[in-house]
Amino acid sequence: MKTYLISDNVDTATGMRLAGVEGVVVHEKQELIDAIARAAKDKDIGIIFITELFTGKYPEVVGEAKENLKGKLILEIPDRHGSTRRADFITSYINEAIGVKL
């Protein structure tokens, strides 16, 4: 199983490539849609990393991909500037998912 990166900047793509993760740099909504579609067609790709900027700019595109792509895990990752999420993101996510406050 391969991983694939869809990034909004060259620096993140370069860093991931050094770690053995191939990918593409895109900037526009249609480019993002096309990149997700290409990755979805590749049966060897099991994990698709998407930088957080796209989740903020195009939540409907990323959300639809998460819901509809069977057999693919889509993970949002921070870019080289760091995460845009709150510091307690993981705790909040668990609280929402299981309904128990930690």
C-alpha positions in Angstrom: 0.0 0.0 0.0 1.3 3.4 -1.0 0.7 6.8 0.5 0.1 10.0 -1.6 0.3 13.7 -0.7 -1.9 16.5 -2.1 -0.2 19.7 -0.9 -0.7 23.4 -1.3 3.0 24.1 -1.1 6.3 22.8 -2.6 8.1 22.7 0.8 5.7 20.2 2.3 5.8 18.1 -0.9 9.6 18.1 -0.8 9.8 17.1 2.8 7.3 14.3 2.3 9.2 13.1 -0.9 12.3 12.8 1.2 10.3 10.5 3.5 9.3 8.4 0.4 5.8 9.9 -0.1 5.0 10.9 -3.7 2.5 13.6 -4.4 1.4 16.6 -6.2 1.2 20.4 -5.4 -2.0 22.1 -6.4 -3.5 25.5 -5.6 -7.1 25.7 -7.1 -10.3 23.9 -6.2 -10.5 22.1 -9.5 -6.9 21.0 -9.3 -7.7 19.5 -5.8 -10.7 17.7 -7.1 -8.7 16.3 -10.0 -5.8 15.2 -7.8 -8.2 13.4 -5.4 -9.8 11.7 -8.4 -6.5 10.5 -9.8 -5.4 9.2 -6.4 -8.7 7.4 -6.0 -8.2 5.6 -9.2 -4.8 4.2 -8.2 -5.5 0.9 -6.5 -2.0 0.9 -4.9 -2.7 4.1 -2.9 -4.3 3.4 0.4 -3.6 6.6 2.3 -4.0 10.1 1.0 -2.5 13.0 2.9 -4.1 16.4 2.3 -2.7 19.6 3.9 -5.0 21.4 6.4 -5.2 24.5 4.2 -7.4 22.6 1.8 -9.7 21.4 4.6 -10.2 25.1 5.6 -10.6 26.4 2.0 -12.6 23.6 0.5 -14.2 21.6 3.4 -17.0 20.3 1.1 -14.4 18.7 -1.3 -12.4 17.0 1.4 -15.5 16.0 3.3 -17.0 14.4 0.3 -13.8 12.5 -0.5 -13.7 11.2 3.1 -17.3 10.0 2.9 -17.2 8.5 -0.6 -13.8 7.0 -1.2 -14.0 3.4 -0.1 -10.7 1.7 0.7 -8.8 5.0 1.0 -7.9 6.7 4.3 -7.8 10.5 3.9 -5.7 12.3 6.6 -5.3 16.0 7.0 -1.8 17.0 7.9 -0.2 20.4 8.8 2.1 22.0 6.4 5.5 23.5 7.2 3.9 26.4 9.0 2.4 24.1 11.6 -1.2 23.1 12.5 -4.2 25.5 12.3 -6.1 23.4 14.8 -6.5 24.1 18.5 -4.0 22.6 20.9 -6.6 20.2 22.3 -7.9 19.0 19.0 -7.3 15.3 19.6 -9.0 15.4 23.0 -12.0 17.3 21.6 -12.2 14.9 18.7 -12.3 11.9 21.1 -14.9 13.6 23.3 -17.2 14.2 20.2 -16.6 10.7 18.9 -17.4 8.7 22.0 -19.5 11.2 23.9 -17.3 11.1 27.0 -15.4 14.0 28.4 -11.8 13.2 29.1 
